Amino acid sequence: MKNIYLILAIIVMLLSGNHVLAQNQTVLPNAGLTPESTFYFLDRLGENLQEFFTFNKETKAKLQIEFVNERIAEIKILVETKGSETKGIEKARALLVGNVAHAAEIIQEVKSSGKEVSSLAKELDDEFDKQEQLLVKTFQDAQKKLKEDRLATVQKLIEEAQKLGDAEQVIGLKAQAEGLVLSISALKEVRNEIKESFRIEMKKIEDELDDEDKKDDKQEELQNDKDEELEDLEIDDALEDDEIEYEDIDEDEDEGNESIREDAKNSAEEIQENLEKALENSNLSETEREALKQAGEKAREDAKQKAEE
């Protein structure tokens, strides 16, 4: 029987290596497997076994801090490599919110046993607040990376295609750029959805805080929201600048096309004027006049068509 417990303990250590001593951690751990991996169940098995062999309820509640860190690390990998539409994010979100909800449930179990839980609630609340900020930063960093790397590259390609006069390529690249802008905005929407679910479960923990801690927690929350909003505005302003740049490119194209049309129009008028002068030359034979007239008419028609394009 002792050998069985020893084997299980070894399995726990091997499968949950990323979680050991992660309490009070403000830096994300190595995500390891993500929810999209076929072997993700091994990661979850490690967490379940680790929790199963944690018998103290308060320690078990604090263990959820480690698991939330793991979920955020998984989300970070997913949004940076696959964007906001991957199914793995929804699974990680459900598990993350479930970890916070489980911590809240454990607090209630401890409270029902007659123990004071405000200090435990505060410790969990402080750590989950830090993790909420990490979650927000994860998505904002992914937005900025997408803009600064991929969107910037597409913008340069648009400029090069514009210089070469490749209108078809410019149109395709602009569509790609617009898709990237939508992806950046989608990351913000997904973040807000996760954050809202996270805070709903957090509220159950905050309800167990002392009155003074509740007041401090609310002030901190308002400040965090303000900082988050300022960062969002900076990202949104940068995207608006990109849209203005696209409009400038369109205007440059229109101005360039208008210049070409004007030159062609002037060319057609000049051809007509030179033709009339040449036909006034009395030394030309009738055959030469007819040939010159036909050549001039063709050149004038070509210039006229170019002006109308």
C-alpha positions in Angstrom: 0.0 0.0 0.0 2.9 2.4 0.9 4.4 1.6 -2.5 1.2 2.7 -4.3 1.2 6.0 -2.4 4.9 6.5 -3.3 4.2 5.8 -7.0 1.3 8.3 -7.0 3.4 10.9 -5.2 6.1 10.5 -7.9 3.4 10.9 -10.7 2.2 14.1 -9.0 5.7 15.5 -8.9 6.4 14.6 -12.6 3.1 15.9 -13.9 2.9 19.1 -11.9 6.5 20.3 -12.0 5.4 23.7 -13.4 3.2 24.3 -10.3 5.6 23.6 -7.4 6.2 26.7 -5.2 4.3 28.9 -7.6 2.4 30.7 -4.8 2.8 34.5 -4.8 4.1 34.2 -8.4 3.7 37.3 -10.5 5.7 36.0 -13.5 3.9 33.4 -15.7 5.3 29.8 -15.6 6.2 27.7 -18.6 2.8 26.8 -20.1 3.9 23.4 -21.1 0.9 21.7 -22.8 -2.0 23.8 -24.0 -5.7 22.9 -24.3 -5.2 22.2 -28.0 -2.7 19.5 -27.3 -3.8 15.8 -27.6 -1.9 15.2 -24.4 -3.4 18.1 -22.4 -5.2 15.6 -20.2 -1.9 14.7 -18.7 -1.4 18.3 -17.5 -4.9 18.2 -16.0 -4.3 14.8 -14.4 -1.2 16.2 -12.7 -3.2 19.1 -11.2 -6.0 16.8 -10.1 -3.6 14.5 -8.4 -1.8 17.4 -6.8 -5.1 18.7 -5.4 -6.2 15.2 -4.3 -3.1 14.8 -2.1 -3.4 18.3 -0.6 -5.5 17.7 2.5 -5.5 21.1 4.1 -8.4 23.2 2.7 -6.6 26.5 3.0 -3.6 25.1 1.1 -6.0 23.6 -1.4 -7.6 27.0 -2.0 -4.1 28.6 -2.5 -3.3 25.9 -4.9 -5.8 27.5 -7.3 -3.5 30.5 -7.6 -0.9 28.2 -9.2 -3.5 26.7 -11.5 -4.7 30.1 -12.6 -1.2 31.1 -13.4 -0.9 28.0 -15.6 -4.2 28.9 -17.4 -3.0 32.5 -18.2 0.3 31.1 -19.5 -1.6 28.8 -21.8 -3.8 31.6 -23.0 -0.7 33.7 -23.7 0.8 31.0 -25.9 -2.5 30.6 -27.7 -3.2 34.2 -28.4 0.4 34.8 -29.6 0.5 31.9 -31.9 -3.1 31.4 -33.1 -5.0 34.6 -32.3 -8.4 35.0 -30.6 -10.5 32.4 -32.6 -8.8 29.2 -31.5 -11.0 26.9 -29.5 -8.3 26.3 -26.9 -8.8 29.8 -25.5 -12.4 29.0 -24.6 -11.3 25.8 -22.8 -8.5 27.6 -20.9 -11.0 30.4 -20.0 -13.5 27.8 -18.6 -10.8 26.2 -16.5 -9.4 29.5 -15.3 -12.8 30.7 -14.1 -13.4 27.3 -12.6 -10.2 27.6 -10.6 -11.3 30.9 -9.1 -14.8 29.5 -8.5 -13.3 26.5 -6.7 -11.3 28.7 -4.4 -14.4 30.6 -3.5 -16.2 27.3 -2.8 -13.4 26.2 -0.5 -13.6 29.5 1.4 -17.2 28.8 2.1 -16.4 25.3 3.3 -13.8 26.7 5.7 -16.3 29.3 6.8 -19.0 26.7 7.4 -16.6 24.9 9.8 -16.7 27.9 12.0 -13.3 29.4 11.1 -12.5 33.0 10.3 -11.9 33.4 6.5 -11.3 37.1 5.9 -7.4 36.7 6.0 -7.6 33.8 3.6 -10.0 35.7 1.4 -7.6 38.7 1.3 -4.6 36.6 0.4 -6.5 34.9 -2.5 -8.0 38.2 -3.6 -4.6 40.0 -3.7 -3.1 37.2 -5.8 -6.1 36.9 -8.1 -6.0 40.7 -8.6 -2.4 40.4 -9.8 -3.4 37.6 -12.1 -6.2 39.7 -13.6 -3.6 42.3 -14.4 -1.4 39.7 -16.0 -4.3 38.4 -18.0 -5.1 41.9 -19.3 -1.4 42.6 -20.1 -1.2 39.2 -21.9 -3.9 40.3 -24.4 -2.6 43.9 -24.7 0.9 42.7 -25.4 -0.5 40.3 -28.0 -2.4 43.2 -29.7 0.8 45.3 -29.8 2.9 42.5 -31.1 0.4 41.8 -33.9 0.4 45.4 -34.9 4.1 46.1 -34.6 5.2 42.9 -36.4 2.7 41.5 -38.9 0.7 44.7 -39.6 3.8 46.8 -39.9 5.2 44.2 -42.4 2.0 44.4 -44.5 2.2 48.2 -44.5 5.7 48.1 -45.9 4.6 45.6 -48.6 1.7 48.0 -49.5 4.1 50.9 -50.0 6.4 48.7 -52.2 3.5 47.6 -54.3 2.3 51.2 -54.6 5.7 52.3 -55.9 5.7 49.5 -58.5 2.1 50.4 -59.5 0.8 46.9 -58.8 -2.8 47.8 -58.1 -4.0 44.2 -57.7 -1.3 43.4 -55.1 -2.1 46.7 -53.2 -5.8 45.7 -53.0 -4.9 42.2 -51.7 -2.5 43.6 -49.1 -5.0 46.2 -47.9 -7.6 43.4 -47.4 -4.9 41.5 -45.4 -4.2 44.6 -43.3 -7.8 45.2 -42.6 -8.1 41.5 -41.4 -5.2 42.1 -39.0 -6.9 45.2 -37.6 -10.0 43.1 -37.0 -8.0 40.4 -35.3 -6.4 43.0 -33.0 -9.9 44.3 -32.0 -11.1 40.7 -31.5 -8.4 40.1 -28.9 -9.7 43.0 -26.8 -13.3 41.5 -27.0 -12.1 38.1 -25.9 -10.1 39.6 -23.1 -13.1 41.6 -21.8 -15.3 38.4 -21.8 -12.7 36.4 -19.8 -12.2 39.3 -17.4 -15.9 39.7 -16.8 -16.3 36.0 -16.0 -13.2 36.1 -13.8 -14.6 39.1 -11.8 -18.0 37.4 -11.3 -16.2 34.6 -9.4 -13.8 37.0 -7.7 -16.8 38.9 -6.2 -17.7 35.8 -4.1 -14.2 36.0 -2.5 -14.3 39.8 -2.1 -17.6 39.4 -0.2 -15.6 37.7 2.6 -13.2 40.6 3.0 -13.2 43.0 6.0 -14.9 46.3 5.3 -11.6 48.2 5.1 -10.1 45.6 2.8 -13.2 45.8 0.6 -12.8 49.6 0.3 -9.1 49.3 -0.6 -9.8 46.5 -3.1 -12.4 48.7 -4.8 -10.0 51.6 -5.1 -7.3 49.3 -6.5 -9.8 47.9 -9.0 -10.8 51.3 -10.2 -7.2 52.3 -10.7 -6.4 49.1 -12.6 -9.4 49.7 -14.9 -8.2 53.3 -15.5 -4.6 52.1 -16.4 -6.1 49.4 -18.7 -8.3 52.0 -20.4 -5.3 54.3 -21.1 -3.4 51.4 -22.6 -6.4 50.5 -24.7 -6.7 54.1 -26.0 -3.0 54.0 -27.0 -3.5 50.8 -29.0 -6.7 52.1 -30.6 -5.1 55.4 -31.5 -2.2 53.6 -33.2 -4.8 51.6 -35.2 -6.6 54.7 -36.3 -3.3 56.2 -37.5 -2.9 53.1 -39.7 -6.4 53.6 -41.1 -5.5 57.3 -41.9 -2.3 56.0 -43.6 -4.4 53.7 -45.8 -6.6 56.7 -46.7 -3.6 58.7 -47.6 -2.4 55.9 -49.9 -5.8 55.9 -51.6 -5.7 59.6 -52.0 -2.2 59.4 -53.5 -3.4 56.8 -56.0 -6.4 59.0 -56.9 -4.1 62.0 -57.3 -1.6 60.0 -59.4 -4.4 58.7 -61.6 -5.9 62.1 -62.1 -2.5 63.5 -63.1 -2.1 60.7 -65.7 -5.6 61.5 -67.1 -4.8 65.2 -67.3 -1.5 64.5 -69.1 -3.3 62.2 -71.6 -6.0 64.8 -72.2 -3.4 67.5 -72.9 -1.5 65.1 -75.2 -4.7 64.5 -77.2 -5.3 68.2 -77.6 -1.6 68.7 -78.6 -1.9 66.0 -81.2 -5.0 67.6 -82.7 -3.3 71.0 -82.9 -0.1 69.6 -84.6 -2.3 67.6 -87.0 -4.2 70.7 -88.1 -0.9 72.6 -88.6 0.6 69.8 -90.7 -2.5 69.5 -92.9 -2.2 73.2 -93.7 1.1 72.5 -95.5 0.1 72.9 -99.2 3.2 71.0 -100.3 1.7 67.6 -99.2 0.2 65.4 -101.8 -3.3 64.1 -101.3 -2.0 60.6 -100.4 0.4 62.1 -97.8 -2.4 64.2 -96.4 -4.6 61.2 -96.0 -1.9 59.1 -94.4 -0.9 61.9 -92.0 -4.6 62.4 -91.1 -5.1 58.7 -90.3 -2.0 58.5 -88.2 -2.9 61.6 -86.3 -6.4 60.4 -85.7 -5.2 57.1 -84.3 -2.7 58.8 -81.9 -5.4 61.2 -80.8 -7.8 58.3 -80.1 -5.2 56.4 -78.1 -4.5 59.5 -76.0 -8.2 60.1 -75.5 -8.8 56.5 -74.3 -5.9 56.8 -71.9 -7.5 59.9 -70.5 -10.8 58.2 -69.9 -9.3 55.1 -68.1 
